[in-house]
Amino acid sequence: MVTTTPAPVVDAATQRRTVVLLSAAQVLSGVGAGAVVSTGSLLAVDLSGADAWAGSVTTATTLGAAIASTLLARLAHARGRRPALATGLLVATAGALAAVAAGVLRSFPLLILAGALMGFGNAVNLQARFAATDLSTPERRARDLSLVVWMSTVGAIAGPNLMGPGGGLAVAVGLPELAGMFLLSAAGMVAGMLVLWIGLRPDPYLASQRTPSDSREPRPAHPGFLQGARVLLSYPLARTALIGMLAAHATMVAVMSMTPVHLTGHGATITVVGLTVSLHIAGMYALAPVMGVLTDRLGSRAMMLAGLGAIAASTLIAGFSGTSHLLTIVGLVLLGLGWSAATIAGSALLVDAVPDHARVTSQGVSDSLMSLAGGVGGALAGLALATVGYAGLGVAATITAVAAIAAVGRLRSRSVRSQGDPT
């Protein structure tokens, strides 16, 4: 039987400081993700000479994040959050510098490698939300987690808006203009790494391990992906959390990635496309603290079901928006809100769902699977758009969300009875 690990005996000021430091690092390092989205595709087309390779850097970053999530979780399990998160940002910094070198050397393969290395930064941004829960009390867990997610907004919005200054900086130092954004990304990730390495003391995960746990199972010496996957599949609550997060992420990425193509195909200007994407990102992150508070008050499963319900409605609205740009925007904003609710609630539920000795390992595996789900969703979305159109893509995304609601609802009753016992 899995019971919630007692909260570590630390003062509230220590936990507040931990959340502040993690949030600050999110802001600084988040610019890197903005660089991949805003500049990576342009540099990929420039170096490859073909529009077909526009999404290659994003794909490489997604795969890099999937691999990094498990590796960093293993390091956190052995050494703590501080070295794991700092190492991830160090690798991502190397990736940003490799992207600059790719622009200088005109090397497309080097750019793909750079994108994969920068995926480590995305993995850090995902795992930082779990680090915020290590010293949290159960009644504030989702709230603390959501605050760190919320700060991702700053980097996600600031990144694309730094293209101009980044290009000017690159030209000033004799580098290709498109490489400038990656210089700023490298600087931001170094700053975030220093914040975590110097400031994140005590290490939240190591401090949490000094608290006696109700779990009597020994900590595995070398946890890996398969072991973490077995843990996630062994506990009904963990399966519930995983299903909700994977469905939310896959449908969000699939619909979001194809919306600019849909809009431009119906005469939307670049300004309208940019506004739609910006409002969607705001929906994903801006109300994260509200989602955290509601999760703490209403329960993780209830909020996850609400989030998946919002996603199902949003994909129908967007899919059948036709030539109405307003309906598309409404659908994308609701999609972002649904993703926020489902992801925050699912993350909080996952913390409670597994025994203490396997918590970090299972978190890393869940993040890896989320990244892979997003990559698969994005890849299938292009195929769906070409074969059944944007409306067909919306219907497919809705069916996925409804199927997840049914699965979560079915597992819910079993979870309540078993309280997390393996089945």
N, C-alpha and C positions, 0 to 999 in steps of 0.2 A: 504494500500500500504506500502510495506517495503522499507525503504530507509536506506542507510548505515549510521550507527551512526557516528557523527562527531568525529574525532580523539581527544582524551583527550589533554588538554593543559599541556603537559609535555615536558621537553627538550629531545633532542635526546640521550643525555648521559644516562638518566634514562632508556630509552628503551634498549640501548645497554647493560647496566649493567644487566637488567632483563634477556635478552637473554643469556648473559655470565653465570649468576648464574644457570639458568635452564639447560644450556648445561653441566655445571660442575656436577650438580646433576645427569644428565643422564649418564654421564661417570661412576660415582661412583656407582650408584644404578643398572646400566645395568649389572654389574657382576652377580647379582642375577638371571636374566633371563638366562645367560650363564650357571649358575649352574644347573638349572632345565633341560636344554637341554643336557648338557654334563654328569651330574652325576645322575640326578633324575631317569632316566631309569635304570641305572646300580644298584642303591640302591633299586629300586622297585623290580627288578628281584632277587636281593640278599635276600630281606626280604620276598618276596612272594614265592620264590622257583619255579617260572614259568615264561617263556619268554612271555606268553600271557599278563602279567601285565606290560610289559615294558613301554607302553604309558600311564599308569594310572596317573602318576604324572603330565605329560603335560596336560592331560585332566582335572585333578582337578585344575590346574593352570589357564587353559582357562576359566573354569566355575567360578572360584574365581574372575578373572578379569572382567567377564561379570557382576557379582553382584556388584563388587566394583566400577565399572565405574559410575553407577547411584548413589550409595551412596556417593561417593566422589564429584560428581557434585552437589548433594543436599547440601553438606557441604560447597562447594565453593560458591554456590548461597547465603547461609546464612552468612558465615563468611569470605569468601575470598579464593583465591588460596593458600596462604601460609599455613594456618591450614589444608586445604584439602590435599595438596600434602604431607605435613609432616606427617599427620596422616596415610596416605596410606603407607608411607615408614616405619612407626613405626609398623604397623600391619604386613607388609612384613618381617620386622626384627624378629618379634615373630615367623613367619612361618619358617624362616631359622634356628632359634634356635630349633624349634620343630622338624625340619628335623634331626638336630644333635642328639636330644634326641631319635628320632625314631631309628637311627642307634645304639645308645647305648643300648636301651631297646629292640631292635629287634622287633619293633612294626610296622607292615605294615599299619594298620588303622591310626596311628599317622602320618605316612609319607603322606598319602593321605590328611589329614587335613592340614599338613604343606604346601603341594602343593597349596591347595586352598587359604591359607593365603598369600602365596607368590604371588598369582595372584593380590593382591592389589598393589604390586610393578609394575607389568605389566600395570595396570590401570593408575598408576602415570606416567609411561613413555609415555603412550598415551595422557593423558590430559596435560602434560607439553607442547606439541606442540600447543595446543589451548591457554595456558597461555601466550605463546610468542606473541599472536596476540592481547591481551587485550589492549595494549597501542600502537599498531602498526598503522601507517598511511596506508590507503588503498593501496597505490602504492607499499608498502614494505611488505604487510601482508604475502604473500606466501613465500617471501624470509626469513623473520624472523622465520616463522614456520618451514621451511626446514632446517634451521641451527640447531635447536633443534633436529629434526629427524636425521640429519647427525651425531650428537654426539652419537647416539645410536650405531653407528658402533663400537666405541671403546669398549664398554661393551660387545657387542655381540661377538667380536673377542677375546677379552682378557679373557672372562669367560672360554671357553674350554681350553685355554692354561695355566690356573692356576690350572688345576687338579693335576699336579705333586707337585707344592709347597703346595697346600692345603692338599694333602695326607701326605706329609712330616710333616706339622704342626700338623695334627691330630695324627699321630703316636707319635710325640714328647710330646704331652700332654696326651697321653694315650687314645685316642679316635679311633673308627674305621676309617680306611683310607678313605672310601667313604664319611664320614661325614665332612672331612676337608674342602671341597670346600664350604660347607654351612657356615662354620665359616667365611671364607673370604667374602662370600656374606653378612652375617650379618654386618660385619665391614663396607663394602662398603655402605650398605643402611643406617646405622647410620650416616656415614659421609655425605651422600647425604641429609639426613634429616636435619642435623645441618646446612648445607650450605643454604638450603631453609628457615629454621626457623629463622636463625640469619640474613641472608643476603637479603632475598626477601622483602625489605622495600623501598618504599611503595609497598603494595600489589597491583599487577597490575589490578586485577579485581575490587577491591574496588576503586582504583584510576580512573578506566574507568567509574565507576558509578557516579562520581562527574561531569561528562560531560553531559550537557543537551542532551537528545535523542529526535529524531523525533517521536519515538513511544510514544503514549499517554496511552497505556495500562498499568495497574498497575502490579507491580511485584507480582507473586503469593507467598504466605507466605510459603507453603510447597510443592514445586514442586516434582513430582515423575515420575516414568517410564512412566505411561500411559499418563500423561500430556505432557511429552517430545515427546512421540511417536505421539501424536495428532498434535503437532507443526510440526514435520518432515513431516507428511503426508498432512498437510494443505497448504504447500507452494511448488509450482512446482520446484523452484530452490533447495529447501531442498531435495525433492524426487530425483531430478537428482543427487545430491551429494551422497545421501545415496545408490542409486542403483549402482553407479559407484564404491564406496568404498567396498560395500558388495561383489559384483561380483569379484573385484580384489583380495580381501583378501581370499575369499573362494577358488577360483581357484589356487591362489598361494600356500596356505597351502596344498591343496589336491595333487597337482603335486609334490611340494617340499618334502612332507613327504614320498612319495612312490618312489622317485628317488633313494635313497640308495639301496632299495630292488631291483629295476630294474638293477642298475649297478652291484651289487654283483651277481645277477642272470646271468649276461653276462660276468662274469670273471673279473670284475674290482677289483683292490686291495683297501685296506683301504685308501691308499694314494690318489688314484684317487677319491674315494668317498669324502674324506675330502677336496680335492682341489675343487671339484664340489660345495659342500655346501658353502665353503668359498667364492668362486667367485659369487655364487648366493647371499649371504649376502652382498657382496660388491656392487653387482648390486642394491640391495634394498636401501642401505644407502649412499654409497660413493659419488654418484652424486646428492644427495638430494638438495644441494644448487643450482646446475644447474637447476634442475627441478623447484625450487622455482622462480628463475629469469625468466625462460621461462613462468611460469604460470603468473607472474606479467605482462610480456610483451605481451603474446599471448592470455591470458584469461584462466579462469579455465575450462570452458567447452571444449575448443579446446584441452587443455592438457589432460583432462580426456579421451576424445575420442582417442587421440594418445596413451595414456597408455593402454587402453583396446584393441586397435588394436595391440599393441606390445605383449600383453598377448595372444591374439588369435593366432598370428603367432608363439609365443614361444611354446605354448602347442602342436601345430601341429609338430613343429620341434622336440621337445623332445619326443613326443609320437611315432613318426615314425623314431626315431634315430636308432632303432634296436640294433645292436652290436657296433655301432660307439659311443665310449665314447666322442669323440670330438663334435659330433652333440648334444649329451645330454648336455654337458657343455654349448654349444652355446645357446641351448634352455633355460637352467636354468638362465644364465646371462641375456638374454633378458626378461625372466619372472620377474626377480628382478627389472630390469629397468622399465618395464611396471607397476609393482606394485608401484614403487616409484612415477612415474608420476601421476597415477590415484589417489593414496592416498593423495599426497600433494595437487594436484589440487582440489580433492573432499573436503578436509579439509578446504582449503581456501574458496571454494564456500559456504560451510556450514556456515562459519562465516558471510558471507554477506547475506545469504538466509533468516535468521529468525530475528524477531524483537529482540531488545536488551534485553527486559525483560525475554525472554525465551532462550537466547543464550547458557548459561552454561548448562541448563537442557537438551537441545537438543543435545549438544555435548556429555554429559554423556551417553545418550541413544544411540547415534550413535556408541560410543565406545563399549558399551555393545553388540549391535547387530553385530559389527565387530568381537568381540571375539567369539560370538555364531556361526557366519558364518564360522569362522576358525575351530571351533570345529566340526561343522557339515561336513564341507568340508573334514577334516582329517578323520572322521569316515567313510564317504561314499567312500573315496578314497580306503581304505582297501578292502571294499566290491567290488568296481569296479575292483581293481587289481586282485582279486580272480576270478571274473566272466568274465570280458571282456579283461583283460590284461592291460599292460601299454599303449598300443596304444589306446585301447578303453577309458581309462581314459583321455588321451590327447584329443580325439575327444569330449568327454563330457565336458571337461574344455573349449575347443574352442567354442562349442555351447553356453555355459554359457556366455562367453565373448562377442560373437557376439550378443546374445540376449540383453545383457546390452547396447551394442553400439546402437542397434535399439531403445531401450527404452529411452536412453539418447537423441538420435537424435529426437525422437518424442516429448519428453518433452521440448526439447530445443526451438522449435518454439513457443510453448505455453508460455514458461518462458519469452521469449523476449517480447511477446505481453503483458503479464500480469505484468511483472517486480516483480513477487513474490506475487501477490494477491492470496488469498486463493481460491481454486476451489472446 
